[in-house]
Amino acid sequence: MINKAYKFRIYPNKAQAILINKTIGCSRFVFNHFLSLWDNAYKETGKGLTYGTCSAKLPAMKKEFVWLKEVDSIAIQSSVRNLVDAYTRFFKKQNSAPRFKSKKNNVQSYTTKQTNENIAVVGNKMKLPKLGLVRFAKSREVKGRILNATVRRNPSGRYFVSLLVETEVQELPKTHSYIGMDVGLKDFAILSDGTTYKNPKFFRSLEEKLAKAQRVLSRRMQGSSRWNKQRVRVARIHEYIANARKDYLDKISTEIIKNHDVIGI
């Protein structure tokens, strides 16, 4: 069994979008609150907190900040778990120390876990805790047991959900083929059998479009409505370029993997 991620764009209605934004804000608030407590405890005692200690403080915190009760409680718990996991990786020297989250971060998100079928795909809609049924772009079937869902809001203002699913490994048939690959500058990649993957020409036109949009943004007064509209335009071009690049890489990697058992780079 392996864990596999499925990413879809979702189209929340106005009420659902408001609730998503509230949940993101509450998750960020809880994360920052316990990060502050953790830092203070470490400075005073030389020891941090535990998940159990933080989790036990949540009921009192919800009484003090009653608006925390309006959102998915599992998402709130997950923000505490994310903080503990971040510190665990930090002490193992796997990443830097956790930092306070800002509402200005490029990607805003929260994670919720599967409990009693509260996350499910129902036709062309997705069932999510507190949100109910949300319309989404069903580009492929979700196969396996859903473990959790991460809801994201990109700088473009678009919403996405990533489902973590436990599924069986689908082994590809053996091809008994070995290949070497060289990544170049003129061409994107060249295989040892002579196959050449060109650098896509459309990236150049997209980069020119992005540069033009960024120049327009630089002339706008920061914080104004016109600046904000142009900021979203720039973010959407960035997103389009990232999606186009990922799509191109996915197609190439899938083709190479399916046709060869061993790949040398």
Secondary structure, 3 states (H helix, E strand, C coil): CEEEEEEEEEECCHHHHHHHHHHHHHHHHHHHHHHHHHHHHHHHHCCCCCHHHHHHHHHHHHHHCHHHHHCCHHHHHHHHHHHHHHHHHHHCCCCCCCCCCCCCCCCEEEEEECCCCCCEEECCEEEECCCEEEEECCCCCCCCEEEEEEEEECCCCCEEEEEEEEECCCCCCCCCCEEEEEECCCEEEEECCCCEEECCCHHHHHHHHHHHHHHHHHHCCCCCHHHHHHHHHHHHHHHHHHHHHHHHHHHHHHHHHHHCCEEEC
